[in-house]
Amino acid sequence: MKIVEIRNLGVQYGETVALSDVNLDIYAQDFLGVIGPNGGGKTSLVKAILGLVPYSGSIHFAPEMERCGSPAIGYMPQISEIDKAFPISVREVILSGLQAQKRWFGRYRTTDREKVDTLLNLCGIPHIADRPVGELSGGQLQRTLLCRALISDPALLILDEPANFVDNRFEKELYEILRQLNQHMAIMMVSHDVGTITSYVKSIVCVNQHVHRHDSPIITPEQLHNYNCPIQVMCHGDVPHTVLEKHS
């Protein structure tokens, strides 16, 4: 089932064109790995879907995506976007993911707080529930942000470089959690860790001003060249790895 339909999307900042004539469909069981060079428009694509930047063209959400007047999207931003100096606890950060719904209920319910506990256990951080975010390690903060993205039961989960600042153990746990979540939600993950994500995602989306969807986690150097996407070549074996091509 198609849940998001993007047609003729364009994003421009002044004279700089970030995205041009983008057409992309997202389906309920998708696990998309979004790749591309720095400045190619990956973040602009995410922000357009989230409604955070002006754009031309259209983005339509399926009726099943609409909850409390807004699309059912969970978003895990890059860790650099979070103000760790803000005096708020881990539990409060996670509950803030319900703000769009809170206006309807007025206050958090007992079930909301129970859901926080469930997510804390899922991500292995129940012991830091009341700790201020300013005291968290990078990996702990990433786990907290994942919980916040999940608490609204999204139909689409968008993650921007989720493996940054996490330890090796949680990185593997993270991808396994995402694999489980993909059974009942679509996932769109932006990452530079191309070699690793190809072991988990179902499809690759190459973004370099234009967008090309490749319905396989395997993509060849020839295809990357055709897509005008000068990034890493993916290789597969017992241990996924990448080989850097010369970039112009």
C-alpha positions in Angstrom: 0.0 0.0 0.0 1.3 3.4 -1.0 1.5 5.8 2.0 3.4 8.7 0.5 3.3 10.0 -3.1 5.8 12.7 -4.1 5.4 14.4 -7.5 7.6 17.0 -9.2 9.1 18.1 -5.9 11.5 21.0 -5.9 13.4 22.6 -3.0 15.4 25.8 -3.5 17.3 28.1 -1.1 17.7 31.4 -2.8 19.5 30.7 -6.0 20.7 27.3 -4.9 18.6 24.3 -6.2 18.6 21.5 -3.6 16.1 19.2 -5.3 14.6 19.3 -8.7 11.7 17.3 -10.3 11.6 14.6 -7.6 9.2 11.8 -7.9 9.1 9.1 -5.2 6.6 6.7 -3.8 6.9 5.2 -0.3 5.0 2.0 0.6 3.8 0.6 3.9 6.5 -2.1 4.2 9.4 -0.1 2.7 12.8 0.1 4.4 14.6 2.7 2.4 18.3 3.5 2.6 18.8 7.1 1.5 22.3 7.8 0.1 24.1 10.5 -1.8 26.9 13.0 -1.7 27.1 15.8 0.9 25.0 18.7 -0.3 23.0 16.4 -2.7 19.7 17.1 -1.1 19.1 14.2 1.3 18.2 16.5 4.3 16.1 18.7 2.0 14.1 15.6 1.0 13.5 14.6 4.6 12.6 18.2 5.6 10.1 18.5 2.7 8.3 15.3 3.8 8.2 16.6 7.3 6.8 20.0 6.1 9.8 21.9 7.5 10.9 23.6 4.3 8.9 25.3 1.5 8.7 23.3 -1.7 7.1 23.2 -5.2 5.3 20.2 -6.5 3.2 17.9 -4.2 3.5 15.5 -1.3 0.3 13.4 -0.7 -0.2 11.2 2.3 -2.6 8.2 2.4 -5.6 8.6 4.6 -4.1 5.9 6.9 -1.2 8.3 7.6 -3.4 11.0 9.0 -3.7 11.1 12.8 -4.8 14.1 14.9 -4.7 16.3 11.9 -1.1 15.6 10.9 0.8 12.8 9.1 1.9 9.9 11.4 5.6 10.3 11.0 8.3 9.7 13.6 11.5 11.6 13.1 14.9 11.0 14.6 17.1 14.0 13.8 20.9 14.1 13.7 22.3 14.4 17.2 23.9 17.7 16.4 20.4 19.3 16.2 19.7 18.6 19.9 20.4 21.2 22.6 21.9 19.1 25.4 22.0 22.2 27.6 18.2 22.3 27.8 17.1 21.2 31.3 14.9 18.2 30.5 15.0 14.5 31.4 15.2 11.5 29.2 11.5 10.6 30.0 10.4 14.2 29.2 12.2 14.1 25.9 10.5 10.9 24.9 7.0 12.3 26.0 7.7 15.4 23.8 7.1 13.1 20.8 3.4 13.2 21.7 3.1 17.0 21.6 1.0 16.9 18.4 -1.5 14.7 20.1 -1.3 16.3 23.5 -3.3 19.3 22.3 -6.3 17.0 22.0 -5.9 15.3 25.4 -4.6 18.2 27.4 -2.1 16.2 29.4 -0.2 12.9 29.2 -2.1 9.8 30.1 -1.1 6.8 32.2 -0.9 4.8 29.0 1.6 7.3 27.5 3.9 6.9 30.5 3.6 3.1 30.3 4.6 3.4 26.6 7.7 5.4 27.6 8.7 2.5 29.9 8.2 0.0 27.1 10.4 2.0 24.7 13.1 2.6 27.3 13.3 -1.2 27.7 13.3 -1.7 24.0 16.3 0.5 23.6 18.1 -0.7 26.8 18.0 2.5 28.7 15.5 2.2 31.6 18.2 3.1 34.1 18.6 6.6 32.7 14.9 7.5 32.4 15.2 10.4 34.9 18.7 11.6 33.9 19.1 15.1 32.4 19.9 14.9 28.7 23.0 17.0 29.3 24.6 14.1 31.2 24.0 11.5 28.4 26.7 10.0 26.2 26.2 10.3 22.4 24.9 6.7 22.2 22.4 7.2 25.1 21.1 10.4 23.5 20.6 8.5 20.2 18.6 5.8 22.0 16.5 8.5 23.6 15.8 10.2 20.3 14.7 6.8 18.8 12.3 6.3 21.7 10.8 9.8 21.1 10.4 9.1 17.4 8.5 5.9 18.2 6.2 6.9 20.9 3.5 8.3 18.6 3.2 4.9 16.8 4.2 6.3 13.4 3.3 4.7 10.1 6.6 6.1 8.7 9.8 6.4 10.7 12.5 8.8 9.3 16.0 8.6 10.7 18.8 11.0 9.8 22.2 9.4 10.3 21.0 7.2 13.3 24.3 5.4 13.8 26.4 8.5 14.5 27.9 8.6 18.0 26.7 5.1 18.9 28.9 2.4 20.2 29.5 -0.7 18.0 27.2 -2.9 20.2 24.2 -0.6 20.0 24.8 0.0 16.3 24.0 -3.7 15.6 21.2 -3.6 18.1 19.8 -0.5 16.5 19.6 -2.1 13.0 18.0 -5.2 14.5 15.4 -3.1 16.3 14.7 -1.3 13.0 14.3 -4.7 11.2 11.6 -5.6 13.8 9.9 -2.3 13.5 9.7 -2.6 9.8 7.2 -5.4 10.2 4.6 -2.8 11.0 5.9 0.6 9.8 7.8 2.0 6.8 11.3 3.2 7.5 13.4 5.8 5.6 17.0 6.0 6.8 19.6 8.6 5.7 23.1 7.2 6.1 26.7 7.5 4.9 27.4 4.1 6.3 26.5 2.5 2.9 28.2 -0.8 3.4 26.4 -1.5 6.7 22.9 -0.4 5.7 22.8 -2.5 2.6 22.7 -5.5 4.9 19.4 -4.3 6.4 17.5 -2.0 4.0 15.2 -3.3 1.2 15.7 -0.5 -1.3 18.2 2.3 -2.0 17.2 5.9 -2.8 20.0 7.9 -4.5 19.7 11.6 -3.9 21.8 14.1 -5.8 19.5 17.0 -6.7 17.4 14.4 -8.5 16.1 11.2 -6.8 16.4 7.6 -8.1 14.8 4.7 -6.3 16.5 1.3 -6.8 14.4 -1.6 -5.5 17.3 -3.6 -4.2 20.0 -3.1 -1.5 22.6 -3.9 -4.2 23.6 -1.2 -6.7 26.5 -1.2 -9.2 29.0 1.5 -10.0 27.4 1.8 -13.5 24.1 2.5 -11.9 25.5 5.2 -9.6 27.2 6.8 -12.7 23.8 6.8 -14.5 22.2 8.4 -11.5 24.9 11.1 -11.3 25.5 9.9 -7.7 29.3 10.0 -7.0 29.3 8.0 -3.8 30.8 4.8 -2.4 30.5 1.6 -4.3 28.8 -1.1 -2.2 30.4 -4.5 -1.9 29.0 -7.6 -0.2 30.6 -10.5 1.6 30.6 -12.0 5.0 31.4 -8.5 6.3 29.8 -5.6 4.3 32.3 -3.0 3.3 32.8 -0.1 0.8 35.3 0.9 -1.7 35.9 4.6 -2.4 35.8 5.7 -6.0 37.7 8.8 -7.2 35.3 11.7 -7.0 35.4 14.6 -9.4 
